[in-house]
Amino acid sequence: MAADVDQLRAVIAKADSHQERMASALAKLENRVTDIMATAPLKDGALFDLEWAVKARVELRQAIEADYLATVDGLVREYTVVAKEAAAMLNTYGSVTRLDPSIISELQSMTFKGFEDLGQEYLDAVSKELYENTLVGATFAQSVATIKASVSTGLGRYASQALHDSLMQFDATVNTKMAIDAGATKFKYYGPDDSVTREFCERHVGKTYTKEEITEQWSGSWAGKIDGDPFVVRGGYNCRHRFRGVFD
């Protein structure tokens, strides 16, 4: 099997694994949120204590940090290994310069910050909902149901998709950077061509283009497209493809 295909399959498998680990972390967060809600003072089965609602925000923040952000931190740290594996793969096709470790570190920091912002948005939304539910005297059962659901339908949905895309975009970025630094002027687009491959990617899989041709080919619109540099965003959301520098 070609080194590029083999290494890309490993990255895709890691992205899938990251989503699974996030799902497990969010399940723990949901249980922890339920435990926090269980401490709420009730009057006739309804929330009423605004002081408790305000203090609950602190516990919610701690839960997010322990179950969500700690998991994200561990996953993002694995990007260093992905970068090393990408360099080893590219070196089988030509003499490739090493990527500056500070660049990898900066990419990791920016990725973590994005997930940190998602966590903050979730905390703000849940804290607001909890306070409003307490103001209007919502029933305990109703509040638990809506706030638990916000973990999976809110934070969970966006974090899971972002995890997959952030790893694939990181991998695509470091591959492109190292290839350009090594003098590549042409790039092969490759990856899976199966039943879930979007039509746009299917048209380009296995083909080689110059940077100018890539800019032109990727200038249109298609379902799932993400705005950004083609070398980074590639086919769009949930894309499993990337460019590899071609060394004559």
MIPAMAR-988410 format. One record per atom (N, C-alpha, C): residue number from 1; residue in three letters; atom name; x, y, z. Coordinates in steps of 0.2 Angstrom, whole numbers. Atoms other than C-alpha are relative to their C-alpha. Example, Ala and Ser with C-alpha at 12.3 -4.5 7.8 and 13.67 -1.06 7.14 Angstrom:
// MIPAMAR-988410
R seq type atom     X     Y     Z
R   1  ALA    N     4    -6     0
R   1  ALA   CA    62   -22    39
R   1  ALA    C     4     6     0
R   2  SER    N    -4    -6    -1
R   2  SER   CA    68    -5    36
R   2  SER    C    -4     5     3
END
This chain:
// MIPAMAR-988410
R seq type atom     X     Y     Z
R   1  MET    N     4    -6     0
R   1  MET   CA     0     0     0
R   1  MET    C     4     6     0
R   2  ALA    N    -4    -7     0
R   2  ALA   CA     6    18    -4
R   2  ALA    C     1     3     7
R   3  ALA    N    -1    -3    -7
R   3  ALA   CA    13    27    11
R   3  ALA    C    -5     5     1
R   4  ASP    N     5    -6    -1
R   4  ASP   CA     1    42     8
R   4  ASP    C    -6    -3     2
R   5  VAL    N     6     3    -1
R   5  VAL   CA   -14    31     8
R   5  VAL    C     0    -3     7
R   6  ASP    N     0     3    -7
R   6  ASP   CA    -9    21    23
R   6  ASP    C     0     5     6
R   7  GLN    N     0    -5    -5
R   7  GLN   CA    -5    36    33
R   7  GLN    C    -6     4     1
R   8  LEU    N     7    -3     0
R   8  LEU   CA   -21    45    28
R   8  LEU    C    -5    -4     4
R   9  ARG    N     5     4    -4
R   9  ARG   CA   -31    30    34
R   9  ARG    C     1     0     7
R  10  ALA    N    -2    -1    -8
R  10  ALA   CA   -22    31    51
R  10  ALA    C    -3     6     3
R  11  VAL    N     2    -6    -2
R  11  VAL   CA   -27    49    52
R  11  VAL    C    -8     0     1
R  12  ILE    N     7     0     0
R  12  ILE   CA   -45    46    48
R  12  ILE    C    -3    -5     6
R  13  ALA    N     2     5    -5
R  13  ALA   CA   -46    31    60
R  13  ALA    C     1     4     7
R  14  LYS    N    -1    -4    -6
R  14  LYS   CA   -39    43    74
R  14  LYS    C    -5     5     0
R  15  ALA    N     5    -5     0
R  15  ALA   CA   -52    56    69
R  15  ALA    C    -6    -3     3
R  16  ASP    N     6     4    -3
R  16  ASP   CA   -66    43    72
R  16  ASP    C     1    -2     7
R  17  SER    N    -1     2    -7
R  17  SER   CA   -58    38    88
R  17  SER    C    -1     6     4
R  18  HIS    N     1    -6    -4
R  18  HIS   CA   -58    56    94
R  18  HIS    C    -7     1     1
R  19  GLN    N     7    -1    -1
R  19  GLN   CA   -76    57    91
R  19  GLN    C    -3    -4     5
R  20  GLU    N     2     5    -4
R  20  GLU   CA   -79    41   100
R  20  GLU    C     1     2     8
R  21  ARG    N    -2    -2    -7
R  21  ARG   CA   -69    48   115
R  21  ARG    C    -4     6     3
R  22  MET    N     3    -6    -2
R  22  MET   CA   -78    64   115
R  22  MET    C    -7    -2     2
R  23  ALA    N     7     2    -2
R  23  ALA   CA   -95    55   115
R  23  ALA    C     0    -3     7
R  24  SER    N     0     3    -7
R  24  SER   CA   -90    46   131
R  24  SER    C     1     6     5
R  25  ALA    N    -1    -5    -5
R  25  ALA   CA   -84    62   139
R  25  ALA    C    -6     4     1
R  26  LEU    N     6    -4    -1
R  26  LEU   CA  -100    71   135
R  26  LEU    C    -6    -4     4
R  27  ALA    N     5     4    -4
R  27  ALA   CA  -110    56   142
R  27  ALA    C     1     1     8
R  28  LYS    N    -2    -2    -7
R  28  LYS   CA  -100    59   158
R  28  LYS    C    -2     7     2
R  29  LEU    N     2    -6    -2
R  29  LEU   CA  -104    77   158
R  29  LEU    C    -7     1     1
R  30  GLU    N     7     0     0
R  30  GLU   CA  -122    74   155
R  30  GLU    C    -2    -3     7
R  31  ASN    N     1     3    -7
R  31  ASN   CA  -122    63   171
R  31  ASN    C     2     5     6
R  32  ARG    N    -2    -5    -5
R  32  ARG   CA  -113    76   181
R  32  ARG    C    -4     6     0
R  33  VAL    N     5    -6     0
R  33  VAL   CA  -125    90   176
R  33  VAL    C    -6    -3     3
R  34  THR    N     6     3    -4
R  34  THR   CA  -139    78   182
R  34  THR    C     1     0     7
R  35  ASP    N    -2     0    -7
R  35  ASP   CA  -130    76   198
R  35  ASP    C     0     8     3
R  36  ILE    N     0    -7    -2
R  36  ILE   CA  -128    95   200
R  36  ILE    C    -8     3     1
R  37  MET    N     7    -2     0
R  37  MET   CA  -147    98   196
R  37  MET    C    -3    -4     6
R  38  ALA    N     3     3    -6
R  38  ALA   CA  -151    85   210
R  38  ALA    C     1     4     6
R  39  THR    N    -1    -4    -6
R  39  THR   CA  -144    97   223
R  39  THR    C    -5     6     0
R  40  ALA    N     4    -6     0
R  40  ALA   CA  -157   111   218
R  40  ALA    C    -5    -1     5
R  41  PRO    N     6     0    -5
R  41  PRO   CA  -169   116   232
R  41  PRO    C    -6     0    -4
R  42  LEU    N     7     0     3
R  42  LEU   CA  -187   113   227
R  42  LEU    C    -6     2     4
R  43  LYS    N     6    -2    -4
R  43  LYS   CA  -204   120   232
R  43  LYS    C    -6    -3    -4
R  44  ASP    N     5     3     3
R  44  ASP   CA  -218   109   227
R  44  ASP    C     2    -3    -7
R  45  GLY    N    -3     3     6
R  45  GLY   CA  -207   100   214
R  45  GLY    C     3     5    -5
R  46  ALA    N    -3    -5     4
R  46  ALA   CA  -201   117   206
R  46  ALA    C     6     3     2
R  47  LEU    N    -6    -4    -2
R  47  LEU   CA  -185   127   206
R  47  LEU    C    -3     7     2
R  48  PHE    N     2    -6    -3
R  48  PHE   CA  -186   143   216
R  48  PHE    C     6     4     3
R  49  ASP    N    -6    -3    -4
R  49  ASP   CA  -169   147   224
R  49  ASP    C     5     3    -5
R  50  LEU    N    -5    -3     5
R  50  LEU   CA  -160   160   213
R  50  LEU    C     7     0     2
R  51  GLU    N    -7     0    -2
R  51  GLU   CA  -145   160   224
R  51  GLU    C     3    -7    -2
R  52  TRP    N    -2     7     2
R  52  TRP   CA  -143   141   221
R  52  TRP    C     2     0    -8
R  53  ALA    N    -1    -1     7
R  53  ALA   CA  -145   145   202
R  53  ALA    C     6     3    -2
R  54  VAL    N    -6    -3     2
R  54  VAL   CA  -131   157   202
R  54  VAL    C     6    -4     2
R  55  LYS    N    -6     4    -2
R  55  LYS   CA  -119   146   212
R  55  LYS    C     1    -6    -4
R  56  ALA    N    -1     6     4
R  56  ALA   CA  -123   131   201
R  56  ALA    C     5     1    -6
R  57  ARG    N    -5    -1     6
R  57  ARG   CA  -113   140   187
R  57  ARG    C     7    -2     1
R  58  VAL    N    -7     2    -1
R  58  VAL   CA   -97   137   196
R  58  VAL    C     1    -7     0
R  59  GLU    N     0     8     1
R  59  GLU   CA  -101   118   197
R  59  GLU    C     0    -2    -7
R  60  LEU    N     1     2     7
R  60  LEU   CA  -106   118   179
R  60  LEU    C     7     1    -3
R  61  ARG    N    -7    -1     3
R  61  ARG   CA   -89   126   174
R  61  ARG    C     5    -5     2
R  62  GLN    N    -4     6    -2
R  62  GLN   CA   -80   113   184
R  62  GLN    C    -1    -6    -3
R  63  ALA    N     2     6     4
R  63  ALA   CA   -89    99   176
R  63  ALA    C     2     1    -7
R  64  ILE    N    -3    -1     7
R  64  ILE   CA   -85   106   159
R  64  ILE    C     7    -1    -1
R  65  GLU    N    -7     0     0
R  65  GLU   CA   -67   108   163
R  65  GLU    C     2    -7     1
R  66  ALA    N    -2     7    -1
R  66  ALA   CA   -66    90   170
R  66  ALA    C    -1    -5    -5
R  67  ASP    N     2     5     5
R  67  ASP   CA   -75    81   157
R  67  ASP    C     1     1    -7
R  68  TYR    N     0    -2     7
R  68  TYR   CA   -75    91   141
R  68  TYR    C     7     3    -2
R  69  LEU    N    -6    -3     2
R  69  LEU   CA   -60   102   141
R  69  LEU    C     6    -5     1
R  70  ALA    N    -6     5    -1
R  70  ALA   CA   -48    89   149
R  70  ALA    C     0    -5    -6
R  71  THR    N     0     5     6
R  71  THR   CA   -53    77   135
R  71  THR    C     2     3    -6
R  72  VAL    N    -3    -4     5
R  72  VAL   CA   -50    90   122
R  72  VAL    C     7     1     0
R  73  ASP    N    -7    -1    -1
R  73  ASP   CA   -33    94   129
R  73  ASP    C     4    -6    -2
R  74  GLY    N    -4     6     1
R  74  GLY   CA   -28    76   128
R  74  GLY    C     0    -2    -8
R  75  LEU    N     0     1     7
R  75  LEU   CA   -34    74   110
R  75  LEU    C     4     4    -4
R  76  VAL    N    -4    -5     4
R  76  VAL   CA   -26    90   104
R  76  VAL    C     8    -2     1
R  77  ARG    N    -7     2    -1
R  77  ARG   CA    -9    84   111
R  77  ARG    C     2    -6    -4
R  78  GLU    N    -2     5     4
R  78  GLU   CA   -10    69   100
R  78  GLU    C     2     3    -7
R  79  TYR    N    -2    -3     6
R  79  TYR   CA    -8    81    85
R  79  TYR    C     8     0    -2
R  80  THR    N    -7     0     1
R  80  THR   CA    11    81    88
R  80  THR    C     2    -7    -4
R  81  VAL    N    -1     7     3
R  81  VAL   CA    11    62    83
R  81  VAL    C    -2     0    -7
R  82  VAL    N     2     0     7
R  82  VAL   CA     1    65    68
R  82  VAL    C     5     4    -5
R  83  ALA    N    -5    -4     4
R  83  ALA   CA    13    79    62
R  83  ALA    C     6    -4    -1
R  84  LYS    N    -6     4     1
R  84  LYS   CA    28    67    64
R  84  LYS    C    -1    -6    -5
R  85  GLU    N     2     5     5
R  85  GLU   CA    19    53    55
R  85  GLU    C    -1     3    -7
R  86  ALA    N     1    -3     6
R  86  ALA   CA    15    65    41
R  86  ALA    C     7     1    -3
R  87  ALA    N    -7    -1     2
R  87  ALA   CA    34    70    40
R  87  ALA    C     3    -6    -3
R  88  ALA    N    -3     6     2
R  88  ALA   CA    39    52    39
R  88  ALA    C    -3    -2    -7
R  89  MET    N     4     2     6
R  89  MET   CA    26    48    25
R  89  MET    C     3     4    -6
R  90  LEU    N    -2    -4     5
R  90  LEU   CA    32    63    15
R  90  LEU    C     7    -1    -2
R  91  ASN    N    -7     1     1
R  91  ASN   CA    50    59    17
R  91  ASN    C     1    -7    -5
R  92  THR    N    -1     6     5
R  92  THR   CA    47    42     7
R  92  THR    C    -1     2    -7
R  93  TYR    N     0    -2     7
R  93  TYR   CA    43    53    -8
R  93  TYR    C     5     5    -2
R  94  GLY    N    -5    -5     2
R  94  GLY   CA    56    66    -7
R  94  GLY    C     3     3     6
R  95  SER    N    -3    -3    -5
R  95  SER   CA    68    76     4
R  95  SER    C    -4     6     3
R  96  VAL    N     5    -5    -2
R  96  VAL   CA    56    86    15
R  96  VAL    C     3     3     7
R  97  THR    N    -3    -4    -6
R  97  THR   CA    61    99    28
R  97  THR    C    -5    -2     6
R  98  ARG    N     4     1    -6
R  98  ARG   CA    55    97    46
R  98  ARG    C    -4     6     1
R  99  LEU    N     4    -5    -2
R  99  LEU   CA    41   107    52
R  99  LEU    C     2     3     7
R 100  ASP    N    -2    -4    -7
R 100  ASP   CA    45   120    66
R 100  ASP    C    -4    -2     5
R 101  PRO    N     4     2    -5
R 101  PRO   CA    39   113    82
R 101  PRO    C    -5     5     3
R 102  SER    N     4    -5    -3
R 102  SER   CA    33   130    87
R 102  SER    C    -7     1    -4
R 103  ILE    N     6    -1     4
R 103  ILE   CA    21   130    72
R 103  ILE    C    -5    -5     2
R 104  ILE    N     5     6    -2
R 104  ILE   CA    13   113    78
R 104  ILE    C    -3     3     6
R 105  SER    N     2    -3    -6
R 105  SER   CA    12   121    95
R 105  SER    C    -6     5     0
R 106  GLU    N     5    -5     1
R 106  GLU   CA     3   136    89
R 106  GLU    C    -7    -2    -3
R 107  LEU    N     6     3     2
R 107  LEU   CA    -9   126    79
R 107  LEU    C    -4    -4     5
R 108  GLN    N     3     4    -6
R 108  GLN   CA   -13   115    94
R 108  GLN    C    -4     5     5
R 109  SER    N     3    -5    -5
R 109  SER   CA   -16   131   105
R 109  SER    C    -6     3    -3
R 110  MET    N     6    -3     3
R 110  MET   CA   -28   139    92
R 110  MET    C    -6    -5     0
R 111  THR    N     5     5     0
R 111  THR   CA   -37   122    90
R 111  THR    C    -4     0     7
R 112  PHE    N     2     0    -7
R 112  PHE   CA   -39   121   109
R 112  PHE    C    -5     6     2
R 113  LYS    N     4    -6    -1
R 113  LYS   CA   -45   139   110
R 113  LYS    C    -7    -1    -3
R 114  GLY    N     6     1     3
R 114  GLY   CA   -59   135    98
R 114  GLY    C    -5    -4     4
R 115  PHE    N     4     4    -5
R 115  PHE   CA   -65   121   109
R 115  PHE    C    -2     3     6
R 116  GLU    N     1    -3    -6
R 116  GLU   CA   -63   131   124
R 116  GLU    C    -6     5    -1
R 117  ASP    N     6    -4     2
R 117  ASP   CA   -75   144   116
R 117  ASP    C    -6    -3     0
R 118  LEU    N     6     4     0
R 118  LEU   CA   -88   131   113
R 118  LEU    C    -2    -2     7
R 119  GLY    N     2     1    -7
R 119  GLY   CA   -87   126   131
R 119  GLY    C    -3     6     4
R 120  GLN    N     2    -6    -3
R 120  GLN   CA   -89   144   136
R 120  GLN    C    -8     2    -2
R 121  GLU    N     6    -1     3
R 121  GLU   CA  -104   146   125
R 121  GLU    C    -6    -5     3
R 122  TYR    N     4     5    -3
R 122  TYR   CA  -112   130   132
R 122  TYR    C    -2     2     7
R 123  LEU    N     1    -2    -7
R 123  LEU   CA  -109   136   150
R 123  LEU    C    -5     6     0
R 124  ASP    N     4    -6     0
R 124  ASP   CA  -117   153   146
R 124  ASP    C    -7    -2    -1
R 125  ALA    N     7     2     2
R 125  ALA   CA  -132   145   138
R 125  ALA    C    -4    -4     5
R 126  VAL    N     3     5    -6
R 126  VAL   CA  -135   132   152
R 126  VAL    C    -1     5     6
R 127  SER    N     0    -4    -6
R 127  SER   CA  -132   145   166
R 127  SER    C    -6     5    -1
R 128  LYS    N     6    -5     1
R 128  LYS   CA  -145   157   158
R 128  LYS    C    -6    -4     0
R 129  GLU    N     6     4     0
R 129  GLU   CA  -158   143   155
R 129  GLU    C    -2    -2     7
R 130  LEU    N     1     2    -7
R 130  LEU   CA  -156   137   173
R 130  LEU    C    -2     6     4
R 131  TYR    N     2    -6    -4
R 131  TYR   CA  -158   155   180
R 131  TYR    C    -7     2    -2
R 132  GLU    N     7    -2     2
R 132  GLU   CA  -173   158   169
R 132  GLU    C    -5    -5     3
R 133  ASN    N     5     5    -3
R 133  ASN   CA  -181   142   174
R 133  ASN    C    -2     1     7
R 134  THR    N     1    -1    -7
R 134  THR   CA  -179   146   192
R 134  THR    C    -4     6     1
R 135  LEU    N     4    -6     0
R 135  LEU   CA  -186   163   189
R 135  LEU    C    -8    -1    -1
R 136  VAL    N     7     2     2
R 136  VAL   CA  -202   156   182
R 136  VAL    C    -3    -6     4
R 137  GLY    N     2     6    -4
R 137  GLY   CA  -203   141   194
R 137  GLY    C    -1    -6    -4
R 138  ALA    N     1     6     4
R 138  ALA   CA  -201   128   181
R 138  ALA    C     1    -6     4
R 139  THR    N    -1     6    -4
R 139  THR   CA  -203   110   187
R 139  THR    C     7    -3    -1
R 140  PHE    N    -6     4     0
R 140  PHE   CA  -188   100   191
R 140  PHE    C     1    -4    -6
R 141  ALA    N    -1     5     5
R 141  ALA   CA  -191    87   179
R 141  ALA    C     1     3    -7
R 142  GLN    N    -1    -3     6
R 142  GLN   CA  -193    99   165
R 142  GLN    C     7     3    -1
R 143  SER    N    -7    -3     0
R 143  SER   CA  -177   108   169
R 143  SER    C     5    -5    -1
R 144  VAL    N    -5     5     1
R 144  VAL   CA  -167    92   170
R 144  VAL    C     0    -2    -7
R 145  ALA    N     1     3     7
R 145  ALA   CA  -174    86   153
R 145  ALA    C     3     5    -5
R 146  THR    N    -2    -5     5
R 146  THR   CA  -170   102   144
R 146  THR    C     8     1     0
R 147  ILE    N    -7    -1     0
R 147  ILE   CA  -153   105   151
R 147  ILE    C     5    -6    -1
R 148  LYS    N    -4     6     2
R 148  LYS   CA  -147    87   149
R 148  LYS    C     0     0    -8
R 149  ALA    N     0     0     7
R 149  ALA   CA  -153    88   131
R 149  ALA    C     5     5    -3
R 150  SER    N    -5    -5     3
R 150  SER   CA  -142   103   128
R 150  SER    C     7    -2     0
R 151  VAL    N    -6     3     0
R 151  VAL   CA  -127    93   131
R 151  VAL    C     1    -4    -7
R 152  SER    N    -1     4     6
R 152  SER   CA  -130    81   116
R 152  SER    C    -2     4    -6
R 153  THR    N     3    -4     6
R 153  THR   CA  -140    93   105
R 153  THR    C     4     6    -2
R 154  GLY    N    -4    -6     1
R 154  GLY   CA  -129   108   108
R 154  GLY    C     7    -1     0
R 155  LEU    N    -8     0    -1
R 155  LEU   CA  -111   106   114
R 155  LEU    C     2    -7    -4
R 156  GLY    N    -2     7     3
R 156  GLY   CA  -111    87   108
R 156  GLY    C     0     1    -8
R 157  ARG    N     0     0     8
R 157  ARG   CA  -116    90    90
R 157  ARG    C     5     4    -3
R 158  TYR    N    -5    -5     3
R 158  TYR   CA  -104   105    87
R 158  TYR    C     7    -3     1
R 159  ALA    N    -6     3    -2
R 159  ALA   CA   -90    97    97
R 159  ALA    C     2    -6    -4
R 160  SER    N    -1     6     4
R 160  SER   CA   -91    81    88
R 160  SER    C     3     1    -7
R 161  GLN    N    -2    -2     6
R 161  GLN   CA   -90    88    71
R 161  GLN    C     6     4    -1
R 162  ALA    N    -6    -4     0
R 162  ALA   CA   -77   100    75
R 162  ALA    C     6    -4     2
R 163  LEU    N    -6     4    -1
R 163  LEU   CA   -66    87    82
R 163  LEU    C     3    -4    -6
R 164  HIS    N    -2     3     6
R 164  HIS   CA   -66    77    66
R 164  HIS    C     4     5    -5
R 165  ASP    N    -3    -5     5
R 165  ASP   CA   -63    93    55
R 165  ASP    C     6     3     2
R 166  SER    N    -6    -3    -2
R 166  SER   CA   -50   100    66
R 166  SER    C     6    -4    -1
R 167  LEU    N    -5     4     1
R 167  LEU   CA   -39    85    66
R 167  LEU    C     2    -1    -8
R 168  MET    N    -1     0     7
R 168  MET   CA   -41    83    47
R 168  MET    C     3     6    -3
R 169  GLN    N    -3    -6     2
R 169  GLN   CA   -37   101    44
R 169  GLN    C     7     1     2
R 170  PHE    N    -7     0    -2
R 170  PHE   CA   -22   100    55
R 170  PHE    C     5    -4    -4
R 171  ASP    N    -4     5     5
R 171  ASP   CA   -16    85    45
R 171  ASP    C     2     3    -7
R 172  ALA    N    -1    -3     7
R 172  ALA   CA   -19    94    29
R 172  ALA    C     5     6     0
R 173  THR    N    -4    -6     0
R 173  THR   CA   -11   110    34
R 173  THR    C     8    -2     1
R 174  VAL    N    -8     2    -1
R 174  VAL   CA     6   102    40
R 174  VAL    C     2    -4    -6
R 175  ASN    N    -2     3     6
R 175  ASN   CA     6    91    25
R 175  ASN    C     2     5    -6
R 176  THR    N    -1    -5     6
R 176  THR   CA     5   106    13
R 176  THR    C     6     4     2
R 177  LYS    N    -6    -5    -2
R 177  LYS   CA    17   117    23
R 177  LYS    C     7    -4    -1
R 178  MET    N    -7     3     1
R 178  MET   CA    31   104    23
R 178  MET    C     1    -2    -7
R 179  ALA    N    -1     1     7
R 179  ALA   CA    28   100     5
R 179  ALA    C     2     6    -4
R 180  ILE    N    -2    -6     3
R 180  ILE   CA    29   118     0
R 180  ILE    C     7     2     2
R 181  ASP    N    -6    -2    -2
R 181  ASP   CA    44   121    10
R 181  ASP    C     5    -5    -3
R 182  ALA    N    -5     4     4
R 182  ALA   CA    52   106     1
R 182  ALA    C     0     1    -7
R 183  GLY    N    -1    -2     7
R 183  GLY   CA    49   114   -16
R 183  GLY    C    -6    -3    -4
R 184  ALA    N     5     3     5
R 184  ALA   CA    33   105   -22
R 184  ALA    C    -4     6    -3
R 185  THR    N     4    -5     4
R 185  THR   CA    23   114   -35
R 185  THR    C    -6    -3    -3
R 186  LYS    N     6     3     2
R 186  LYS   CA    11   101   -39
R 186  LYS    C    -3    -4     6
R 187  PHE    N     3     3    -6
R 187  PHE   CA    -1    92   -27
R 187  PHE    C    -5    -5    -3
R 188  LYS    N     5     5     1
R 188  LYS   CA   -11    76   -28
R 188  LYS    C    -5     0     5
R 189  TYR    N     5     0    -4
R 189  TYR   CA   -28    75   -21
R 189  TYR    C    -2    -7     1
R 190  TYR    N     2     7    -1
R 190  TYR   CA   -32    58   -13
R 190  TYR    C    -3    -1     6
R 191  GLY    N     4     2    -6
R 191  GLY   CA   -42    49     0
R 191  GLY    C    -5    -5    -3
R 192  PRO    N     5     5     2
R 192  PRO   CA   -57    37     0
R 192  PRO    C    -5     2    -6
R 193  ASP    N     5    -1     6
R 193  ASP   CA   -69    35   -15
R 193  ASP    C    -5    -5     1
R 194  ASP    N     5     5    -2
R 194  ASP   CA   -84    26    -7
R 194  ASP    C    -7     3     0
R 195  SER    N     7    -2     1
R 195  SER   CA  -102    28    -5
R 195  SER    C    -2     6     4
R 196  VAL    N     1    -7    -4
R 196  VAL   CA  -101    43     7
R 196  VAL    C     4     5    -2
R 197  THR    N    -5    -5     2
R 197  THR   CA   -88    52    -3
R 197  THR    C    -5     5    -4
R 198  ARG    N     4    -5     3
R 198  ARG   CA   -96    69    -9
R 198  ARG    C     2     0    -7
R 199  GLU    N    -1     0     8
R 199  GLU   CA   -98    71   -28
R 199  GLU    C     6     5    -2
R 200  PHE    N    -6    -5     2
R 200  PHE   CA   -85    86   -28
R 200  PHE    C     6    -4     1
R 201  CYS    N    -6     3    -1
R 201  CYS   CA   -72    76   -20
R 201  CYS    C     2    -6    -5
R 202  GLU    N    -1     5     5
R 202  GLU   CA   -75    61   -31
R 202  GLU    C     2     2    -7
R 203  ARG    N    -2    -2     6
R 203  ARG   CA   -72    71   -46
R 203  ARG    C     8     2     0
R 204  HIS    N    -7    -2     0
R 204  HIS   CA   -54    76   -40
R 204  HIS    C     4    -6     3
R 205  VAL    N    -4     5    -3
R 205  VAL   CA   -48    60   -31
R 205  VAL    C     5    -3    -5
R 206  GLY    N    -5     3     4
R 206  GLY   CA   -32    54   -38
R 206  GLY    C     3     4    -5
R 207  LYS    N    -2    -4     5
R 207  LYS   CA   -29    69   -49
R 207  LYS    C     5     5     3
R 208  THR    N    -5    -5    -2
R 208  THR   CA   -14    81   -48
R 208  THR    C    -1     7    -3
R 209  TYR    N     1    -7     2
R 209  TYR   CA   -15   100   -49
R 209  TYR    C     6     4     2
R 210  THR    N    -4    -5    -2
R 210  THR   CA    -4   115   -48
R 210  THR    C    -4     4     5
R 211  LYS    N     3    -4    -5
R 211  LYS   CA    -8   128   -34
R 211  LYS    C    -5     4    -4
R 212  GLU    N     5    -4     4
R 212  GLU   CA   -16   139   -48
R 212  GLU    C    -6    -4    -2
R 213  GLU    N     6     4     2
R 213  GLU   CA   -27   125   -54
R 213  GLU    C    -4    -2     6
R 214  ILE    N     4     1    -6
R 214  ILE   CA   -32   121   -36
R 214  ILE    C    -5     6     1
R 215  THR    N     4    -6    -2
R 215  THR   CA   -38   139   -33
R 215  THR    C    -5     0    -5
R 216  GLU    N     6     0     5
R 216  GLU   CA   -48   138   -49
R 216  GLU    C    -5    -5     1
R 217  GLN    N     5     6    -1
R 217  GLN   CA   -56   121   -46
R 217  GLN    C    -4     1     6
R 218  TRP    N     3     0    -7
R 218  TRP   CA   -60   125   -28
R 218  TRP    C    -4     7     1
R 219  SER    N     3    -6    -1
R 219  SER   CA   -68   142   -32
R 219  SER    C    -8     0     0
R 220  GLY    N     8     1     1
R 220  GLY   CA   -86   135   -35
R 220  GLY    C    -3    -1     7
R 221  SER    N     4     2    -6
R 221  SER   CA   -99   130   -23
R 221  SER    C    -3    -7     0
R 222  TRP    N     2     7    -1
R 222  TRP   CA  -105   113   -17
R 222  TRP    C    -3    -1     7
R 223  ALA    N     3     2    -7
R 223  ALA   CA  -115   105    -3
R 223  ALA    C     6    -2     5
R 224  GLY    N    -5     1    -5
R 224  GLY   CA  -104   105    13
R 224  GLY    C     6     4     0
R 225  LYS    N    -6    -3     1
R 225  LYS   CA   -91   117     7
R 225  LYS    C     1     5     6
R 226  ILE    N    -3    -4    -5
R 226  ILE   CA   -81   127    20
R 226  ILE    C     4     6    -3
R 227  ASP    N    -4    -5     3
R 227  ASP   CA   -75   144    16
R 227  ASP    C     7     0     3
R 228  GLY    N    -7     0    -2
R 228  GLY   CA   -56   145    17
R 228  GLY    C     5    -3    -5
R 229  ASP    N    -5     3     5
R 229  ASP   CA   -40   139     9
R 229  ASP    C    -1    -7    -2
R 230  PRO    N     2     6     2
R 230  PRO   CA   -43   124    -2
R 230  PRO    C     5    -6     3
R 231  PHE    N    -5     5    -3
R 231  PHE   CA   -27   115     5
R 231  PHE    C    -2    -2     7
R 232  VAL    N     2     1    -7
R 232  VAL   CA   -35   117    23
R 232  VAL    C    -7    -3     0
R 233  VAL    N     7     2     0
R 233  VAL   CA   -53   115    20
R 233  VAL    C    -2    -6    -4
R 234  ARG    N     1     5     5
R 234  ARG   CA   -52   103     5
R 234  ARG    C    -8    -1    -2
R 235  GLY    N     7     1     2
R 235  GLY   CA   -70    96     2
R 235  GLY    C    -5     3     4
R 236  GLY    N     5    -3    -5
R 236  GLY   CA   -78   104    17
R 236  GLY    C    -1    -4     6
R 237  TYR    N     1     3    -6
R 237  TYR   CA   -86    97    32
R 237  TYR    C     0    -8     0
R 238  ASN    N     0     8     0
R 238  ASN   CA   -82    79    37
R 238  ASN    C     4    -3    -6
R 239  CYS    N    -4     3     6
R 239  CYS   CA   -70    78    22
R 239  CYS    C     6    -4     3
R 240  ARG    N    -5     5    -2
R 240  ARG   CA   -58    63    23
R 240  ARG    C     6     0    -5
R 241  HIS    N    -5     0     5
R 241  HIS   CA   -46    69     9
R 241  HIS    C     5     5     1
R 242  ARG    N    -6    -6    -1
R 242  ARG   CA   -30    80     7
R 242  ARG    C     4     0    -6
R 243  PHE    N    -5    -1     5
R 243  PHE   CA   -17    86    -4
R 243  PHE    C     7    -3     2
R 244  ARG    N    -7     2    -2
R 244  ARG   CA     1    78    -5
R 244  ARG    C     4     3    -5
R 245  GLY    N    -4    -3     5
R 245  GLY   CA    15    87   -13
R 245  GLY    C     3    -6    -5
R 246  VAL    N    -3     5     5
R 246  VAL   CA    22    78   -29
R 246  VAL    C     7     2    -2
R 247  PHE    N    -7    -2     2
R 247  PHE   CA    40    78   -31
R 247  PHE    C     3    -4    -6
R 248  ASP    N    -2     3     6
R 248  ASP   CA    47    75   -48
R 248  ASP    C     7    -3     0
END
